[in-house]
């Protein structure tokens, strides 16, 4: 990994998502390039993460993730055997709760879109620096959507375009949210963490969490991944949250 990237705020020492403390974050790394796979695994291990398995093709990535059920799967997009989106779909079908961070050389909008639709929580291009990558793994472990700068807006715009006229069979009534819940939903969908949202809205971290839990109940969703995807697919206006 390139060591020149800027890091972002992540969980502190002792937090399970930090890769340190009593509970280390468990990671599987899947990439078909041995030198890259080894470098990523080494960076993770040096930062305190536990690399429980590696894989050099899509079928191995699927099998080893199902076998070990790590906290995070760092997954290359273009793997032999099964593609990244196919691995994501296979894990979702098997009910594996591992959170998936795509790490790819491609910054193509369609690649990002396909990965998110298949179940990836985040998408980072391989030009990212070491600290940016490690922060992304921490955020993914904590359930925070992560995108390389500039990609989130492209994906959101494409989802809005595709969902402008949804099929009747796909239409779903959205229960009425309060003004504050709608505001927080927008921030969550852009990939902001609870602490960032709390600081932006001058609320406590716990208050933001409570609002998000209320949104889960009203929208019949289970986690932040589904919440972000719901906003993407429904084309919810996120312009205000990005200002």
C-alpha positions as CSV (number, residue, x, y, z in Angstrom):
1,X,0.0,0.0,0.0
2,X,1.1,3.6,-0.7
3,X,2.0,5.2,2.6
4,X,1.2,8.7,1.4
5,X,-2.6,8.8,2.0
6,X,-4.3,10.8,4.7
7,X,-5.9,8.9,7.5
8,X,-9.4,9.6,8.9
9,X,-10.7,9.4,12.4
10,X,-11.4,5.9,13.5
11,X,-12.2,4.0,16.7
12,X,-9.7,4.5,19.5
13,X,-7.4,1.9,21.1
14,X,-9.3,-0.9,22.8
15,X,-12.3,-0.6,20.5
16,X,-12.8,-4.0,18.7
17,X,-12.9,-2.1,15.4
18,X,-9.5,-0.6,16.0
19,X,-7.6,-3.8,15.5
20,X,-6.2,-3.4,19.0
21,X,-7.2,-4.2,22.5
22,X,-8.7,-7.4,24.0
23,X,-10.7,-8.2,20.9
24,X,-8.9,-7.9,17.6
25,X,-10.7,-7.3,14.3
26,X,-10.6,-10.5,12.2
27,X,-10.0,-10.1,8.5
28,X,-9.9,-12.2,5.4
29,X,-8.0,-10.8,2.4
30,X,-8.9,-11.9,-1.1
31,X,-6.8,-10.8,-4.1
32,X,-5.3,-12.8,-7.0
33,X,-2.0,-10.8,-7.1
34,X,0.3,-12.5,-4.5
35,X,2.5,-9.5,-3.8
36,X,-0.5,-7.2,-3.3
37,X,-2.3,-9.7,-1.1
38,X,0.8,-10.2,1.0
39,X,1.4,-6.5,1.3
40,X,-2.2,-5.8,2.4
41,X,-2.1,-8.7,4.9
42,X,1.2,-7.4,6.3
43,X,-0.2,-3.9,6.7
44,X,-3.2,-5.3,8.6
45,X,-1.1,-7.5,10.8
46,X,1.3,-4.7,11.6
47,X,-1.7,-2.5,12.6
48,X,-3.0,-5.1,15.0
49,X,-5.6,-6.8,12.9
50,X,-5.9,-10.6,12.8
51,X,-5.7,-11.9,9.3
52,X,-7.4,-15.3,9.6
53,X,-7.2,-16.3,6.0
54,X,-6.3,-15.2,2.5
55,X,-7.7,-16.2,-0.9
56,X,-6.5,-15.9,-4.5
57,X,-9.8,-16.5,-6.3
58,X,-13.5,-15.9,-5.8
59,X,-14.4,-19.4,-4.8
60,X,-11.7,-19.6,-2.2
61,X,-12.8,-16.1,-0.9
62,X,-16.4,-17.3,-0.5
63,X,-15.4,-20.6,1.1
64,X,-12.9,-19.2,3.6
65,X,-15.1,-16.3,4.6
66,X,-18.0,-18.7,5.2
67,X,-15.6,-21.0,7.2
68,X,-14.0,-18.3,9.4
69,X,-16.8,-15.6,9.5
70,X,-14.4,-12.7,10.0
71,X,-15.4,-9.2,10.9
72,X,-14.3,-7.9,7.5
73,X,-13.6,-9.3,4.1
74,X,-11.1,-7.1,2.1
75,X,-12.1,-8.2,-1.4
76,X,-10.7,-7.5,-4.9
77,X,-13.3,-6.8,-7.5
78,X,-11.9,-8.9,-10.3
79,X,-11.1,-12.4,-9.1
80,X,-10.9,-15.6,-11.1
81,X,-13.7,-18.1,-10.5
82,X,-16.2,-15.7,-9.0
83,X,-16.2,-11.9,-9.3
84,X,-16.3,-9.6,-6.2
85,X,-20.1,-9.0,-6.6
86,X,-20.7,-12.7,-7.0
87,X,-18.8,-13.3,-3.7
88,X,-20.8,-10.6,-2.0
89,X,-24.1,-12.2,-3.3
90,X,-22.9,-15.7,-2.2
91,X,-22.2,-14.5,1.3
92,X,-25.5,-12.7,1.6
93,X,-27.3,-15.8,0.4
94,X,-25.5,-17.9,3.0
95,X,-26.4,-15.5,5.8
96,X,-22.8,-14.6,6.6
97,X,-22.7,-11.3,8.5
98,X,-19.1,-10.4,7.5
99,X,-18.8,-6.8,6.3
100,X,-17.2,-6.4,2.9
101,X,-14.8,-3.7,1.8
102,X,-14.0,-3.8,-1.9
103,X,-10.3,-2.9,-2.6
104,X,-10.0,-2.5,-6.4
105,X,-7.9,-0.9,-9.1
106,X,-11.1,0.2,-10.8
107,X,-12.8,3.5,-10.0
108,X,-15.5,2.9,-12.6
109,X,-19.0,4.0,-11.5
110,X,-20.7,0.8,-12.7
111,X,-18.2,-1.4,-10.8
112,X,-18.9,0.5,-7.6
113,X,-22.7,0.3,-8.2
114,X,-22.6,-3.4,-8.8
115,X,-20.5,-4.0,-5.7
116,X,-22.9,-2.0,-3.5
117,X,-26.0,-3.6,-4.9
118,X,-24.4,-7.0,-4.2
119,X,-23.8,-6.2,-0.6
120,X,-20.5,-4.5,-0.2
121,X,-20.4,-1.9,2.6
122,X,-17.5,0.1,1.1
123,X,-15.4,0.6,-1.9
124,X,-11.8,1.8,-1.9
125,X,-9.4,2.2,-4.9
126,X,-6.0,0.7,-4.6
127,X,-4.3,4.1,-5.0
128,X,-5.4,4.8,-1.4
129,X,-2.6,5.3,1.1
130,X,-1.9,2.9,3.9
131,X,-3.5,4.9,6.7
132,X,-6.6,5.6,4.5
133,X,-6.9,1.9,3.9
134,X,-6.5,0.9,7.6
135,X,-9.1,3.6,8.6
136,X,-11.4,2.1,6.0
137,X,-11.1,-1.4,7.5
138,X,-11.8,0.0,10.9
139,X,-14.8,1.9,9.7
140,X,-16.1,-1.2,7.8
141,X,-15.7,-3.3,10.9
142,X,-17.8,-0.7,12.8
143,X,-20.5,-0.8,10.2
144,X,-19.6,2.5,8.6
145,X,-20.0,2.8,4.8
146,X,-16.7,3.8,3.2
147,X,-16.1,5.2,-0.3
148,X,-13.1,6.6,-2.0
149,X,-13.6,10.4,-2.2
150,X,-15.8,11.3,-5.2
151,X,-17.3,7.8,-5.8
152,X,-20.2,8.1,-3.3
153,X,-21.7,11.0,-5.2
154,X,-21.5,9.2,-8.5
155,X,-23.1,6.1,-7.1
156,X,-25.9,8.1,-5.4
157,X,-26.6,10.0,-8.6
158,X,-26.9,6.7,-10.6
159,X,-29.2,5.1,-8.1
160,X,-31.4,8.2,-8.2
161,X,-31.5,8.0,-12.0
162,X,-32.4,4.3,-12.0
163,X,-35.0,4.6,-9.3
164,X,-36.8,7.7,-10.7
165,X,-39.5,5.4,-12.1
166,X,-39.4,2.2,-10.1
167,X,-41.5,-0.8,-11.2
168,X,-44.8,-1.2,-9.4
169,X,-43.7,-4.5,-8.1
170,X,-40.6,-2.9,-6.5
171,X,-42.5,0.1,-5.1
172,X,-42.6,0.2,-1.3
173,X,-44.3,2.8,0.9
174,X,-41.8,4.6,3.1
175,X,-43.2,5.2,6.6
176,X,-43.3,8.8,7.7
177,X,-40.0,9.8,9.4
178,X,-39.6,12.9,11.6
179,X,-37.7,15.8,10.3
180,X,-34.7,14.9,12.4
181,X,-34.8,11.2,11.4
182,X,-34.9,12.2,7.7
183,X,-31.9,14.5,8.3
184,X,-29.9,11.8,10.0
185,X,-30.9,9.2,7.3
186,X,-29.4,11.5,4.7
187,X,-26.1,11.8,6.7
188,X,-25.9,8.0,7.2
189,X,-26.5,7.3,3.5
190,X,-23.5,9.5,2.6
191,X,-21.2,7.4,4.7
192,X,-20.8,9.6,7.7
193,X,-20.2,7.9,11.1
194,X,-22.3,8.5,14.2
195,X,-19.7,10.7,15.8
196,X,-19.4,12.9,12.7
197,X,-23.2,13.2,12.5
198,X,-23.4,14.1,16.2
199,X,-20.8,16.8,15.8
200,X,-22.5,18.2,12.7
201,X,-25.9,18.3,14.4
202,X,-24.7,19.3,17.9
203,X,-26.2,16.1,19.3
204,X,-24.7,13.4,21.5
205,X,-23.4,10.2,20.0
206,X,-26.1,8.2,21.9
207,X,-28.9,10.5,20.6
208,X,-27.8,9.8,17.0
209,X,-27.7,6.1,17.7
210,X,-31.2,6.2,19.2
211,X,-32.5,8.1,16.1
212,X,-30.9,5.5,13.8
213,X,-32.5,2.7,15.8
214,X,-35.9,4.3,15.4
215,X,-35.4,4.6,11.7
216,X,-34.5,0.9,11.6
217,X,-37.8,0.1,13.2
218,X,-39.9,2.3,11.0
219,X,-38.2,1.1,7.7
220,X,-38.0,-2.5,8.9
221,X,-34.3,-2.6,8.3
222,X,-31.6,-4.4,10.4
223,X,-28.4,-2.4,10.1
224,X,-26.6,0.6,8.7
225,X,-25.7,-1.3,5.5
226,X,-29.3,-1.9,4.7
227,X,-30.2,1.7,5.7
228,X,-27.6,3.2,3.3
229,X,-28.7,0.9,0.5
230,X,-32.3,1.8,1.1
231,X,-31.5,5.5,0.7
232,X,-29.5,4.7,-2.4
233,X,-32.1,2.6,-4.1
234,X,-35.0,5.0,-3.2
235,X,-33.2,8.0,-4.6
236,X,-33.6,10.0,-1.3
237,X,-32.3,13.5,-1.9
238,X,-28.9,13.7,-0.2
239,X,-27.9,17.1,-1.5
240,X,-28.5,18.8,1.9
241,X,-26.3,16.3,3.7
242,X,-23.4,16.9,1.3
243,X,-23.4,20.7,1.6
